[in-house]
Amino acid sequence: MEESYMTIKEFCDRLQVSQSTVYRMIKNRMIPAIKFGRYWKIPRSVFEQIPTRER
């Protein structure tokens, strides 16, 4: 099965965090990411594994 990816902006919008936070998380290897050309992409499976806060 082929992996699908999210852009940094899409990931930020869904988690309600800043882009600098996500780039820091990538740099510190807290979340995996792959660089396609000059753009970073995050596997969608990473987002699905993040626990959500119940409201």
Secondary structure as GFF3:
##gff-version 3
##sequence-region A 1 55
A	DSSP	beta_strand	5	7	.	.	.	ID=ss1
A	DSSP	alpha_helix	8	15	.	.	.	ID=ss2
A	DSSP	alpha_helix	19	27	.	.	.	ID=ss3
A	DSSP	beta_strand	34	36	.	.	.	ID=ss4
A	DSSP	beta_strand	39	43	.	.	.	ID=ss5
A	DSSP	alpha_helix	44	49	.	.	.	ID=ss6
###
